[in-house]
Amino acid sequence: MAWTTRHLPLPKDWKERRRQTAMRAGWRCEGTAPDGTRCREAGSQCDHIINSRSLEGQEMGERVHALANLQWLCKTHHDAKTQAEARASRDYRRQLGKHPGERAHYSYR
């Protein structure tokens, strides 16, 4: 299980939003297979399309929890999406360095 710290707390009606997202998807994963077809697995996890911790998600504020920004995914697709987001975040932070404007250590040049 991954460790996470939520940027924004979930709204009080989260269970209802989660249920509505699942019903909209027909309780089936909304992810896509490599051939472009819809996943055939049953969904089990409600996912934010735009991550609440991303810069774009932070700009959205509470709207990040809107039904239009939620999708229903199976564990496999949710884990893959989360890992891709984490990898992109690490790469971005690595480009910036530990402190903006700080010069890279001589051995990393």
N, C-alpha and C positions, 0 to 999 in steps of 0.2 A: 504494500500500500504506500502510495506517495505521500510525502509530507507537504502540506499546503498551508499558507496563511492567506485568508481571504482579504482582498482589498476593501470590499464593501460587504457588510452583512447581508444575508439573504432576506428578502422582504417577508413580512409576516404571513402573506398568503402564498408562500413558496410551494407548499404541497399542492395547492390548487393549480398554480401555473405549471408545475411539473406534470400533473394529471392531464391538463389541457394540451400540453405539448405531446404527451404520449398518445392521447386520443386523436389528435390531428394527424399523427404519423401512422395511425392504425396499429399502434403498439409494436411497429416494426422499425428496425434500424434505418435511419435516413442516410447513412454513409453509402459510398459507392465502391463497387468492386473494381479491380484493375481494368476490366474491360468496359467500364463506364456504366454498367447496370447497377441498379439499387441492391444493396446488401439484402440477403434473404434471412438473416438472423433476426430474432426477436430483440428489440431494444430494451435496455434496462437502465440507462443513465441519461439524465437531462444535461445537455452541454450548452454553454454560452458560445455562440458562433464567433462573436468578438469577445475575446477574453477580458474579464473585468480588470486584470492586472496590466494589460497592455496600455500604451499611451492613448490609443484610440478609445479603449474601454473606459479609461479614467476620464476622458473628455465627455463621454456619454453620461457619466454619473449614474443615477438610478435607472435611466433608460436602458442600461446594459442588461437589466432583468426583464425587459419587455418580451412578450411572447414572440415577436418578430425576430428577436435575437437568440431564441432558444431552439435547439434541435434534439431529437431523440436518437441516441446511438447505442449500439451494442458495446460491450466492454472492450472488444478488440479495436473497434474504430475510435472509441473515446481515448483509450490508452495511446494509440498511434498519434492522434491529434495533440494530446497533451505533451507527448515526447517531442513532437515537431516544434510546438510552441516553446518548450523549455530549451531546445537546441538553438532555436532562433534567438531567444533572449540571451543565452550564454554567448553566442557569436557576436551579438550586438555589444554586449558589455565588454567582451574581449577586445573589440575594435576600439572602444573608448579608452581602455586602460583602467587601472584602479581609480585614478583621479583624472578628471578632464584636464587636459593641458600638461599632464605629467609625461615626461620623456620615458621612452621604453628603456629598460635596463640594457646595458651594453651587450650582454650575452644573448639578448633576444633580437638584436638588430640585424 
